[in-house]
């Protein structure tokens, strides 16, 4: 009997009555075919978050059956978190966008063909470029997965405006590390004896293998200290949780450095040979004592001294976790926090040391260059000002400032916006402000589901096929140079596309054809992949077959750039720069100094609103997943945390509904009164507050911190100051 494909099955079920009447389709035949079909194990990469963990997906009769972790892949080593399992099942979520859509009214759309969508978008884009130049066109996305294709489009029309979501994530860290170190270093968790995590929750923003390494170190006797306003998931397995007043991490760091320097606990040789501008830093901060910091942070001075001494005692096999996020995008002083992270680790002399901070072991890939390149066009300055002379000269142009785009659309500067794999109406500050994007002449969203940005602002929705329905160019996974071999992995098509959706490369080809740029997209994902792996002496077939390859021929113990007393970092001095020249040149302090947070709660009913992840959700992308939302319901996961003593003062108990109010929003939510939170703040998980009516599972569930946050910009790195907001809390009437 011929096997029935999934697409045929769906078509048949859509006309089940007719099929049964004519005897052209039989459910018993389908069941028999499904039962007899073999199970095939295929490789891909998870899409539950940006980690891209390795997956084996088991497929039976063209349908996804189950998934398991790839034991080789460095990010997960055979494990899958709840988010990964949930996102595998999301391929069958009924709230996916199943074909191109065109707005025909307020929150009203009609389905159209791909041909019509491409033709209409192409005509409008061409008109916009002709009338306002390519400088008026913006591409925005979460991460950089679509950058290769976006760059071709933007180069063709003459636009410099590629923007990521990173202003809400880690721009303070990347900006600082590029300027102070010229590179990134990462904690050698498995071999460390002492780890200090500040505002970094490995067990919540989950990296399965990273958490395994932390636990292995703990089993071998390593001490884990977590400093966080909330007793987060990582704190529950740590040796010690120390609550800190939110927004004051910088004072804590300055006091740690003070103890290490004042008590001569620093690594003298490292500081002498590899640090530039130490005296400038110390002269600016020599009065930042633990007693001074105690009054700001709520951490006792003796505890600050204990932590500083323990870090120094265990150095170089100790570190202050650099993190990729932590609080590095949420405060007025986040840049200075990131600077102090480097200062403290440098004082410990743990850089390029086992058990301290290590560089990654990477693979040198080939560069894919399409045969035809768009002719160079004169471009104006970036429309968001990132990296340009003026107000945002120190912001990384490669990251951009996404929170400026709605205002620029309202002012008529931005005329066309392409939004790929990104939902700024829910993951960016102030959704009502974000809605101003619809003032642009053309808004095109390229999502999977009916997210808020698509539903409320897009003129056209071009649905991308699901991550298991498409192939993408290979990605590297970097290990630590001393003990993890670098890897190469590739997302491959596990099942055929279920709906009338397309991979991004095909969407870009369709658009390019309509604007006369078809020749610049005359390549395939396989062409890209072959060019990238050319230096590695492997075939594309080998990579596809394995899913993930480890490169043990790479140098295992390379010569570090600070070896032999010859500094060789990519900084002006070749050393670790305690003072950043570009900051000073633009009117900022080169060295980190104490800067208080922008806002401080003062009244009895006022709190700083902070937020964080839960282990089963990623930002807002997973909030419409019914399986993961079952976990939310099981754990009352939408509740806002409030300190129990403060709750008692306000007459609030666990399970009560409270009113939460900032200058821009008022919401109601149930609360959890707990002693596991600093009294100055309330905490909300970041995954909820959906307001797209077509994403039914997420709609109206919980609240989101972005509802209360303004679109202000930290001027050095361009970050969203997402925790610089005061809310009033009072008991509701429910």
C-alpha positions as CSV (number, residue, x, y, z in Angstrom):
1,X,0.0,0.0,0.0
2,X,1.3,3.5,-0.9
3,X,2.3,5.5,2.2
4,X,0.1,8.5,2.8
5,X,2.0,11.7,3.2
6,X,1.2,14.2,6.0
7,X,0.1,16.8,3.5
8,X,-2.2,14.4,1.8
9,X,-3.6,13.4,5.2
10,X,-4.4,17.0,6.1
11,X,-6.0,17.7,2.8
12,X,-8.1,14.6,3.2
13,X,-9.2,15.5,6.7
14,X,-10.3,18.9,5.5
15,X,-12.8,17.2,3.3
16,X,-13.5,14.2,5.4
17,X,-17.1,13.8,4.5
18,X,-16.5,13.8,0.8
19,X,-13.6,11.5,1.2
20,X,-15.6,9.0,3.2
21,X,-18.5,9.1,0.7
22,X,-16.3,8.4,-2.3
23,X,-14.2,5.9,-0.5
24,X,-11.0,7.6,-1.6
25,X,-9.7,7.9,1.9
26,X,-9.9,5.5,4.8
27,X,-8.8,6.3,8.4
28,X,-8.2,2.6,8.9
29,X,-5.8,2.6,5.9
30,X,-4.0,5.6,7.3
31,X,-3.7,4.0,10.8
32,X,-2.3,0.8,9.2
33,X,0.2,2.8,7.2
34,X,1.2,4.7,10.2
35,X,1.6,1.6,12.3
36,X,3.8,-0.1,9.6
37,X,5.9,2.9,8.9
38,X,9.5,2.7,10.1
39,X,10.9,5.3,12.6
40,X,13.6,7.4,11.2
41,X,16.0,9.4,13.4
42,X,17.1,12.7,11.9
43,X,19.3,15.5,13.0
44,X,18.6,19.2,13.6
45,X,19.1,22.0,16.0
46,X,16.6,23.2,18.6
47,X,14.8,26.5,18.3
48,X,13.7,26.8,21.9
49,X,16.2,29.6,22.5
50,X,19.4,30.9,20.9
51,X,21.6,28.1,22.2
52,X,20.7,25.9,19.2
53,X,21.2,22.6,21.1
54,X,21.6,19.4,19.1
55,X,18.5,17.3,18.6
56,X,17.7,13.8,17.3
57,X,14.1,14.0,16.0
58,X,12.3,10.7,15.5
59,X,10.0,10.8,12.5
60,X,7.3,8.2,11.8
61,X,5.2,8.3,8.6
62,X,6.2,11.9,8.0
63,X,5.2,13.1,11.4
64,X,7.4,14.1,14.3
65,X,7.1,11.5,17.0
66,X,9.6,12.4,19.7
67,X,13.0,14.1,20.2
68,X,16.1,13.5,22.2
69,X,19.3,15.4,22.8
70,X,22.4,14.8,20.7
71,X,25.0,13.4,23.2
72,X,27.9,15.0,21.2
73,X,26.6,18.6,21.0
74,X,28.5,20.9,23.4
75,X,25.5,22.9,24.4
76,X,23.4,20.1,25.7
77,X,25.3,16.8,25.7
78,X,22.2,14.7,25.2
79,X,19.8,16.7,27.4
80,X,16.8,18.7,26.3
81,X,15.2,21.3,28.5
82,X,11.4,21.7,28.8
83,X,11.5,24.5,26.2
84,X,13.1,22.2,23.7
85,X,10.6,19.5,24.2
86,X,7.7,22.0,23.9
87,X,9.0,23.7,20.8
88,X,9.4,20.3,19.0
89,X,5.6,19.8,19.6
90,X,4.8,23.4,18.4
91,X,5.1,22.3,14.8
92,X,1.5,21.1,15.2
93,X,0.3,24.3,17.0
94,X,-3.0,25.4,15.4
95,X,-2.0,29.1,15.9
96,X,0.7,29.0,13.3
97,X,0.4,31.4,10.3
98,X,-0.3,28.9,7.5
99,X,0.0,31.2,4.4
100,X,0.8,34.8,3.4
101,X,-1.5,37.4,4.9
102,X,-2.4,40.9,3.9
103,X,-3.9,43.5,6.3
104,X,-7.4,44.6,5.2
105,X,-8.5,46.4,8.3
106,X,-7.7,46.9,12.0
107,X,-6.6,43.5,13.2
108,X,-8.1,42.0,10.0
109,X,-6.2,40.0,7.4
110,X,-7.0,38.1,4.3
111,X,-5.0,35.2,2.9
112,X,-3.2,35.8,-0.4
113,X,-0.8,33.9,-2.6
114,X,3.0,34.2,-2.3
115,X,3.0,35.6,-5.8
116,X,0.6,38.4,-4.9
117,X,2.5,39.1,-1.6
118,X,5.9,39.4,-3.4
119,X,4.5,41.5,-6.2
120,X,2.8,44.0,-3.9
121,X,5.6,44.3,-1.4
122,X,8.1,44.6,-4.2
123,X,6.2,47.4,-5.8
124,X,5.8,49.3,-2.6
125,X,9.4,48.8,-1.6
126,X,10.7,50.1,-4.9
127,X,8.5,53.1,-4.7
128,X,9.7,53.9,-1.1
129,X,13.4,53.6,-2.2
130,X,12.8,55.8,-5.2
131,X,11.1,58.5,-3.2
132,X,12.9,58.4,0.1
133,X,16.2,56.4,-0.7
134,X,17.2,53.1,0.8
135,X,18.2,54.9,4.0
136,X,14.6,54.9,5.0
137,X,14.4,51.1,5.1
138,X,15.1,49.0,8.3
139,X,15.6,45.3,8.9
140,X,15.1,44.2,12.5
141,X,15.5,40.7,13.9
142,X,16.1,38.6,17.0
143,X,19.8,37.6,16.8
144,X,21.6,37.5,13.5
145,X,20.3,34.4,11.8
146,X,18.9,36.2,8.8
147,X,21.8,38.7,8.5
148,X,23.5,37.1,5.4
149,X,20.3,37.5,3.4
150,X,19.3,40.8,4.9
151,X,22.7,42.3,4.0
152,X,22.2,41.5,0.3
153,X,18.8,43.1,0.3
154,X,20.0,46.2,2.2
155,X,23.1,46.6,0.1
156,X,21.0,46.4,-3.1
157,X,18.7,49.2,-2.0
158,X,21.4,51.2,-0.2
159,X,20.5,50.9,3.4
160,X,22.9,50.6,6.4
161,X,20.0,49.9,8.8
162,X,20.4,46.3,10.1
163,X,19.3,46.1,13.7
164,X,19.2,43.3,16.3
165,X,17.2,42.8,19.5
166,X,20.4,42.9,21.6
167,X,19.6,46.3,23.2
168,X,17.3,44.3,25.4
169,X,19.9,41.6,26.1
170,X,23.7,42.0,26.2
171,X,24.8,45.1,24.4
172,X,26.5,46.6,27.6
173,X,28.6,43.5,27.9
174,X,29.6,43.1,24.3
175,X,30.4,46.9,24.0
176,X,32.6,46.8,27.1
177,X,34.5,43.6,26.3
178,X,35.2,44.7,22.8
179,X,36.8,47.9,24.2
180,X,38.5,46.6,27.3
181,X,39.6,43.2,26.1
182,X,39.2,43.1,22.3
183,X,37.7,39.6,22.8
184,X,35.4,37.6,25.0
185,X,36.4,35.1,27.7
186,X,34.1,32.5,29.4
187,X,34.0,30.9,32.8
188,X,35.7,27.5,33.0
189,X,33.0,26.2,35.3
190,X,33.9,22.5,35.5
191,X,37.5,23.3,36.7
192,X,36.8,26.2,39.0
193,X,37.1,26.1,42.8
194,X,35.0,29.3,43.4
195,X,32.3,30.8,41.3
196,X,30.5,34.1,41.9
197,X,27.2,34.6,40.0
198,X,25.7,38.1,40.1
199,X,22.4,38.5,38.4
200,X,23.1,35.4,36.2
201,X,20.8,32.4,36.5
202,X,22.3,29.4,34.7
203,X,19.4,27.2,35.7
204,X,16.7,29.7,34.5
205,X,18.1,31.0,31.3
206,X,19.0,27.4,30.7
207,X,22.1,26.0,29.0
208,X,21.9,22.3,29.8
209,X,25.5,21.4,29.5
210,X,26.6,24.6,31.2
211,X,24.5,23.7,34.2
212,X,25.9,20.2,34.2
213,X,29.4,21.7,34.4
214,X,28.5,23.9,37.3
215,X,27.1,20.9,39.2
216,X,30.1,18.7,38.4
217,X,32.4,21.4,39.9
218,X,30.1,21.5,43.0
219,X,30.5,17.8,43.4
220,X,34.3,18.2,43.3
221,X,34.1,20.8,46.1
222,X,33.8,24.1,44.3
223,X,31.9,26.8,46.1
224,X,29.0,28.6,44.3
225,X,27.8,31.9,45.6
226,X,24.8,33.7,44.0
227,X,24.2,37.4,44.5
228,X,20.7,38.2,43.3
229,X,17.6,40.1,44.5
230,X,15.7,36.9,44.0
231,X,16.4,33.4,45.1
232,X,16.6,32.2,41.6
233,X,16.8,28.6,40.4
234,X,20.6,28.6,40.5
235,X,20.6,30.0,44.0
236,X,18.7,26.9,45.1
237,X,21.7,24.7,44.3
238,X,24.4,27.2,45.4
239,X,26.3,27.2,48.6
240,X,25.0,30.6,49.4
241,X,22.4,33.1,48.2
242,X,23.0,36.7,49.1
243,X,20.1,39.1,48.4
244,X,21.2,42.4,47.0
245,X,19.2,45.6,46.5
246,X,18.5,45.7,42.8
247,X,20.4,48.3,40.8
248,X,23.3,48.3,43.1
249,X,25.6,45.6,41.7
250,X,28.1,48.3,40.7
251,X,28.6,49.4,44.3
252,X,29.1,45.7,45.3
253,X,31.7,45.3,42.5
254,X,33.6,48.4,43.4
255,X,33.8,47.3,47.1
256,X,35.1,43.8,46.0
257,X,37.8,45.5,44.0
258,X,38.6,47.8,46.9
259,X,39.3,44.8,49.2
260,X,41.4,43.0,46.7
261,X,43.5,46.1,46.0
262,X,43.7,47.5,49.5
263,X,44.6,44.2,51.1
264,X,47.1,43.5,48.3
265,X,45.3,40.4,47.2
266,X,45.6,41.1,43.5
267,X,47.8,39.2,41.1
268,X,50.6,41.7,41.0
269,X,52.4,40.1,38.0
270,X,49.2,40.1,35.9
271,X,48.3,43.6,36.8
272,X,51.8,44.9,36.2
273,X,52.3,43.2,32.8
274,X,48.8,43.0,31.3
275,X,46.7,45.9,32.7
276,X,46.7,49.4,31.4
277,X,45.4,52.4,33.4
278,X,45.2,50.7,36.8
279,X,46.2,53.9,38.6
280,X,43.5,55.8,36.9
281,X,40.9,53.3,38.1
282,X,42.2,53.1,41.6
283,X,42.5,56.9,42.1
284,X,38.9,57.2,41.0
285,X,37.5,54.5,43.3
286,X,39.8,54.2,46.4
287,X,37.0,55.4,48.7
288,X,34.5,52.6,47.6
289,X,34.9,50.6,50.8
290,X,32.7,47.7,51.9
291,X,31.1,50.0,54.6
292,X,30.2,52.5,51.9
293,X,28.8,49.6,49.7
294,X,26.8,48.1,52.6
295,X,24.6,51.2,52.9
296,X,23.8,51.0,49.2
297,X,23.6,47.2,48.5
298,X,22.2,45.9,51.8
299,X,25.1,43.4,51.8
300,X,27.1,43.5,55.1
301,X,30.6,44.9,54.8
302,X,32.0,41.7,56.4
303,X,30.3,39.6,53.8
304,X,31.7,41.7,51.0
305,X,35.2,41.3,52.5
306,X,34.6,37.5,52.8
307,X,33.7,37.2,49.1
308,X,36.6,39.3,47.9
309,X,39.1,37.3,50.0
310,X,37.6,34.0,48.9
311,X,37.9,35.0,45.3
312,X,41.5,35.9,45.8
313,X,42.3,32.8,47.9
314,X,41.1,30.5,45.1
315,X,42.5,32.5,42.2
316,X,43.3,31.8,39.5
317,X,40.7,29.0,39.7
318,X,38.0,31.5,40.6
319,X,35.9,34.0,38.7
320,X,33.1,36.5,38.7
321,X,30.8,34.9,36.0
322,X,30.9,37.2,32.9
323,X,27.5,36.0,31.7
324,X,25.9,36.9,28.4
325,X,23.1,38.8,30.0
326,X,22.7,39.1,33.7
327,X,21.7,42.7,34.3
328,X,23.8,44.0,31.4
329,X,20.9,45.7,29.6
330,X,18.7,46.9,32.3
331,X,20.2,49.7,34.3
332,X,21.6,53.2,33.9
333,X,24.9,51.8,35.3
334,X,24.9,48.5,33.3
335,X,28.0,49.6,31.2
336,X,29.9,50.3,34.4
337,X,28.8,46.9,35.9
338,X,30.2,45.2,32.8
339,X,33.5,47.2,33.1
340,X,33.8,46.1,36.7
341,X,33.4,42.4,35.8
342,X,36.5,42.7,33.7
343,X,38.3,44.7,36.4
344,X,37.7,42.1,39.1
345,X,38.6,39.1,37.0
346,X,41.8,40.9,35.9
347,X,42.7,41.7,39.5
348,X,42.4,38.0,40.2
349,X,44.8,37.1,37.3
350,X,42.4,34.4,36.2
351,X,42.3,35.3,32.5
352,X,43.6,32.5,30.2
353,X,43.8,30.2,33.2
354,X,42.2,26.8,33.8
355,X,39.4,27.2,36.3
356,X,39.3,30.9,35.6
357,X,38.3,32.6,32.3
358,X,39.2,31.1,29.0
359,X,38.8,32.0,25.3
360,X,36.7,29.7,23.1
361,X,38.1,27.1,20.8
362,X,36.8,28.0,17.4
363,X,36.7,26.7,13.9
364,X,37.8,28.9,10.9
365,X,35.1,28.6,8.3
366,X,35.2,29.6,4.7
367,X,33.3,32.7,3.6
368,X,30.4,32.3,1.2
369,X,30.4,34.9,-1.5
370,X,27.5,34.9,-4.1
371,X,28.8,35.0,-7.7
372,X,26.9,38.3,-8.2
373,X,27.3,41.1,-5.7
374,X,25.0,44.2,-5.6
375,X,26.8,47.2,-6.9
376,X,28.1,49.6,-4.2
377,X,25.7,52.4,-3.5
378,X,26.2,55.5,-1.5
379,X,24.5,55.2,1.9
380,X,23.7,57.8,4.4
381,X,24.3,57.4,8.2
382,X,22.5,54.8,10.2
383,X,19.0,56.0,10.9
384,X,19.2,55.0,14.6
385,X,22.5,56.8,15.0
386,X,24.4,53.8,16.4
387,X,28.1,54.2,15.9
388,X,27.6,57.6,14.1
389,X,29.2,60.9,15.2
390,X,26.9,62.4,17.8
391,X,24.7,61.2,20.6
392,X,25.2,57.4,20.1
393,X,28.8,57.3,18.8
394,X,29.9,54.6,21.3
395,X,26.9,52.3,20.5
396,X,27.9,49.2,18.4
397,X,26.6,49.7,14.9
398,X,26.4,46.0,14.4
399,X,23.8,45.8,17.2
400,X,21.8,49.0,16.6
401,X,19.1,50.7,18.8
402,X,15.8,49.0,18.0
403,X,13.8,51.1,20.5
404,X,14.4,54.2,18.3
405,X,12.5,52.8,15.3
406,X,8.9,53.4,16.4
407,X,9.5,57.0,17.0
408,X,11.4,57.4,13.7
409,X,8.5,55.7,11.9
410,X,6.1,58.2,13.5
411,X,8.3,61.1,12.4
412,X,8.4,59.8,8.8
413,X,12.2,59.0,8.8
414,X,11.6,55.2,8.7
415,X,9.4,54.3,5.7
416,X,9.7,50.5,5.5
417,X,10.3,47.9,8.2
418,X,11.1,44.3,7.8
419,X,10.8,42.3,11.1
420,X,12.2,38.8,11.1
421,X,11.9,36.2,13.9
422,X,11.3,39.1,16.3
423,X,8.4,40.5,18.3
424,X,9.3,43.9,19.6
425,X,5.7,44.6,20.6
426,X,6.1,42.0,23.4
427,X,9.8,41.8,24.0
428,X,10.6,45.5,23.6
429,X,9.7,48.3,26.0
430,X,6.2,49.9,26.1
431,X,4.0,48.0,23.6
432,X,1.8,51.1,22.9
433,X,5.0,53.0,21.8
434,X,6.1,50.0,19.7
435,X,2.8,50.1,17.8
436,X,4.0,53.3,16.2
437,X,5.9,51.1,13.8
438,X,2.7,50.8,11.8
439,X,3.1,54.5,10.9
440,X,5.7,53.3,8.4
441,X,4.4,53.1,4.8
442,X,5.3,49.3,4.7
443,X,5.7,46.8,7.5
444,X,6.5,43.2,6.7
445,X,6.7,40.6,9.4
446,X,8.3,37.2,8.8
447,X,7.2,35.1,11.8
448,X,6.1,31.5,12.6
449,X,3.0,32.4,14.5
450,X,0.6,35.2,15.1
451,X,2.8,37.3,17.4
452,X,1.8,40.7,18.6
453,X,4.0,42.6,16.1
454,X,2.5,40.8,13.2
455,X,-1.1,41.1,14.4
456,X,-1.0,44.8,15.4
457,X,1.5,46.4,13.0
458,X,2.3,44.3,9.9
459,X,0.8,45.2,6.5
460,X,2.0,41.8,5.2
461,X,2.8,38.5,7.1
462,X,5.1,36.2,5.2
463,X,5.2,33.0,7.3
464,X,8.5,31.1,7.6
465,X,8.3,27.4,7.8
466,X,9.0,25.7,11.1
467,X,12.6,25.1,12.2
468,X,12.2,21.3,11.6
469,X,10.9,22.0,8.1
470,X,13.9,23.8,6.8
471,X,17.7,23.7,6.4
472,X,20.0,26.5,7.4
473,X,23.7,27.1,7.0
474,X,26.1,25.4,9.5
475,X,26.9,27.0,12.8
476,X,29.9,26.6,15.0
477,X,29.8,25.7,18.7
478,X,32.9,26.9,20.5
479,X,34.4,25.0,23.4
480,X,37.0,26.0,25.9
481,X,40.4,25.8,24.4
482,X,41.9,23.6,27.2
483,X,39.2,20.8,27.3
484,X,36.4,21.2,24.8
485,X,36.8,20.6,21.1
486,X,35.1,23.0,18.7
487,X,32.1,21.7,16.8
488,X,30.1,22.3,13.6
489,X,26.4,21.5,13.4
490,X,23.7,22.0,10.9
491,X,20.0,22.4,11.0
492,X,18.4,20.1,8.4
493,X,14.9,19.5,7.2
494,X,13.4,16.8,9.4
495,X,9.9,16.8,7.8
496,X,8.3,18.4,4.8
497,X,6.6,21.8,5.3
498,X,3.2,21.2,6.6
499,X,1.6,24.5,5.5
500,X,2.0,27.0,2.7
501,X,5.1,28.4,4.3
502,X,8.7,29.0,3.1
503,X,12.2,29.1,4.5
504,X,13.7,32.6,4.8
505,X,16.0,32.1,1.8
506,X,13.0,31.4,-0.5
507,X,11.1,34.4,0.9
508,X,14.1,36.6,0.1
509,X,14.4,35.2,-3.4
510,X,10.7,36.0,-4.0
511,X,11.1,39.6,-2.8
512,X,14.4,40.0,-4.7
513,X,12.8,38.9,-8.0
514,X,10.2,41.7,-7.7
515,X,12.7,44.5,-7.1
516,X,15.2,43.4,-9.8
517,X,17.7,41.8,-7.4
518,X,17.1,38.1,-8.3
519,X,20.6,37.5,-9.6
520,X,22.1,38.3,-6.2
521,X,20.2,35.5,-4.5
522,X,21.1,32.8,-7.1
523,X,22.4,30.3,-4.5
524,X,21.1,27.6,-2.1
525,X,21.7,26.8,1.5
526,X,23.8,23.9,0.3
527,X,26.0,26.3,-1.7
528,X,26.5,28.4,1.5
529,X,27.3,25.3,3.5
530,X,29.8,23.9,1.0
531,X,31.7,27.2,0.9
532,X,31.7,27.4,4.7
533,X,33.1,23.9,5.3
534,X,35.6,24.0,2.5
535,X,38.6,24.6,4.8
536,X,37.6,21.7,7.1
537,X,38.3,18.7,4.8
538,X,34.7,17.3,5.2
539,X,31.8,16.9,2.8
540,X,28.4,18.3,3.2
541,X,27.0,14.8,3.1
542,X,29.2,13.9,6.1
543,X,27.9,16.9,8.0
544,X,24.3,16.2,7.2
545,X,24.7,12.5,8.1
546,X,26.4,13.3,11.5
547,X,24.4,16.4,12.4
548,X,27.2,17.5,14.6
549,X,31.0,17.0,14.1
550,X,33.7,17.6,16.6
551,X,37.1,18.8,15.3
552,X,39.8,17.1,17.3
553,X,42.5,18.2,14.9
554,X,42.2,21.7,16.2
555,X,44.9,23.0,18.5
556,X,44.1,21.8,22.0
557,X,46.5,23.9,24.0
558,X,47.2,27.0,22.0
559,X,49.6,29.7,23.0
560,X,47.5,32.3,24.9
561,X,47.9,35.9,23.8
562,X,49.2,36.9,27.3
563,X,51.8,34.2,27.5
564,X,55.6,35.0,27.8
565,X,55.0,38.5,29.1
566,X,54.1,39.8,25.7
567,X,50.6,41.4,25.7
568,X,48.7,40.8,22.4
569,X,45.1,41.7,23.0
570,X,43.2,43.6,20.3
571,X,43.2,46.8,22.3
572,X,45.1,50.1,21.8
573,X,47.7,49.0,24.4
574,X,47.6,45.3,23.7
575,X,46.6,45.0,27.4
576,X,43.4,44.9,29.4
577,X,42.2,48.5,29.3
578,X,40.8,49.6,32.7
579,X,40.0,53.0,31.0
580,X,38.2,53.0,27.7
581,X,39.5,55.7,25.4
582,X,36.4,55.9,23.1
583,X,34.2,56.6,26.2
584,X,36.4,59.5,27.3
585,X,36.5,60.9,23.8
586,X,32.7,61.1,23.8
587,X,32.3,62.7,27.2
588,X,32.0,59.7,29.4
589,X,34.2,58.4,32.2
590,X,36.8,56.0,30.8
591,X,37.0,54.1,34.1
592,X,34.0,52.7,35.9
593,X,32.8,54.9,38.7
594,X,29.8,54.8,41.0
595,X,26.6,55.8,39.2
596,X,23.4,55.2,41.1
597,X,20.5,53.6,39.4
598,X,18.2,56.0,37.6
599,X,15.1,55.5,39.9
600,X,14.8,54.5,43.5
601,X,11.5,53.4,45.3
602,X,10.8,55.6,48.3
603,X,7.1,55.3,49.3
604,X,5.6,52.4,51.3
605,X,3.7,51.1,48.2
606,X,6.6,51.6,45.7
607,X,8.8,48.9,44.4
608,X,11.4,48.5,41.7
609,X,10.0,46.1,39.0
610,X,12.5,43.4,38.0
611,X,12.1,40.4,35.8
612,X,13.7,37.1,34.8
613,X,13.3,33.8,33.0
614,X,11.7,30.6,34.0
615,X,13.3,27.3,33.1
616,X,10.4,26.4,30.8
617,X,10.0,29.6,28.8
618,X,12.2,31.7,26.5
619,X,11.3,35.4,26.3
620,X,7.8,35.3,24.7
621,X,8.4,32.8,21.9
622,X,7.2,29.9,24.0
623,X,4.2,31.5,25.6
624,X,1.7,30.2,23.1
625,X,2.8,26.6,23.5
626,X,0.0,24.7,25.3
627,X,2.4,22.1,26.8
628,X,4.7,24.7,28.3
629,X,1.7,26.8,29.5
630,X,0.5,23.7,31.3
631,X,3.7,23.8,33.3
632,X,3.0,27.5,34.0
633,X,-0.4,26.6,35.3
634,X,1.0,23.8,37.4
635,X,3.4,26.1,39.2
636,X,1.2,29.2,39.3
637,X,4.0,30.6,37.1
638,X,2.3,33.9,36.1
639,X,2.3,35.2,39.7
640,X,4.3,38.3,40.6
641,X,6.6,37.8,43.5
642,X,6.6,40.2,46.4
643,X,8.6,40.2,49.6
644,X,6.4,38.8,52.4
645,X,7.2,41.5,55.0
646,X,6.3,44.2,52.5
647,X,3.2,42.3,51.5
648,X,2.1,42.0,55.1
649,X,2.4,45.8,55.5
650,X,0.1,46.3,52.5
651,X,-2.4,43.6,53.6
652,X,-1.5,41.3,50.7
653,X,-1.3,37.5,50.8
654,X,-0.3,34.8,48.4
655,X,-3.1,34.3,45.8
656,X,-4.4,37.9,46.1
657,X,-4.9,40.0,43.1
658,X,-3.0,43.2,43.2
659,X,-3.0,46.4,41.0
660,X,0.4,47.2,39.6
661,X,0.9,50.7,38.3
662,X,3.7,52.7,36.6
663,X,3.7,56.0,34.8
664,X,2.6,54.3,31.6
665,X,0.5,51.3,32.5
666,X,-1.9,49.7,35.1
667,X,-2.3,46.0,35.3
668,X,-3.8,43.4,37.7
669,X,-2.0,40.1,38.6
670,X,-2.0,37.4,41.3
671,X,0.9,37.5,43.7
672,X,3.2,35.2,45.6
673,X,4.3,36.6,48.9
674,X,7.8,35.1,49.7
675,X,10.9,35.7,51.8
676,X,13.0,34.8,48.8
677,X,13.0,38.3,47.3
678,X,14.6,41.5,48.4
679,X,12.1,43.9,50.0
680,X,12.8,46.8,47.5
681,X,11.4,45.0,44.5
682,X,8.7,42.9,42.9
683,X,9.6,40.3,40.3
684,X,7.6,39.1,37.2
685,X,8.5,36.4,34.8
686,X,9.3,37.7,31.3
687,X,7.2,35.3,29.2
688,X,3.6,36.4,29.6
689,X,1.2,39.2,28.9
690,X,0.2,38.1,25.3
691,X,-2.2,40.4,23.5
692,X,-2.5,38.9,20.0
693,X,-6.0,37.5,19.8
694,X,-4.9,34.9,17.2
695,X,-2.3,33.4,19.7
696,X,-5.1,31.9,21.8
697,X,-3.0,30.0,24.4
698,X,-1.0,33.1,25.4
699,X,-3.7,35.7,25.0
700,X,-4.5,37.5,28.2
701,X,-2.4,35.3,30.4
702,X,-0.3,37.1,33.1
703,X,1.5,40.5,32.7
704,X,4.8,41.5,31.2
705,X,7.4,43.9,32.6
706,X,7.6,45.6,29.2
707,X,4.1,46.9,29.8
708,X,5.5,49.2,32.4
709,X,8.9,50.1,30.9
710,X,9.6,53.3,28.9
711,X,11.7,53.3,25.7
712,X,14.6,55.2,27.2
713,X,18.2,54.5,26.0
714,X,21.4,54.1,27.9
715,X,23.7,56.3,25.9
716,X,27.0,54.4,25.9
717,X,25.7,50.9,24.7
718,X,22.2,51.8,23.6
719,X,20.6,49.4,26.0
720,X,17.0,49.4,27.1
721,X,16.9,50.2,30.8
722,X,14.4,47.5,31.4
723,X,14.6,47.5,35.2
724,X,14.7,51.2,35.8
725,X,11.0,51.5,36.6
726,X,9.1,52.1,39.8
727,X,5.6,50.6,40.3
728,X,3.0,51.2,42.9
729,X,1.3,48.0,44.3
730,X,-2.0,47.8,46.1
731,X,-4.4,45.1,46.9
732,X,-7.1,44.7,44.2
733,X,-10.8,44.0,44.7
734,X,-10.9,40.4,43.3
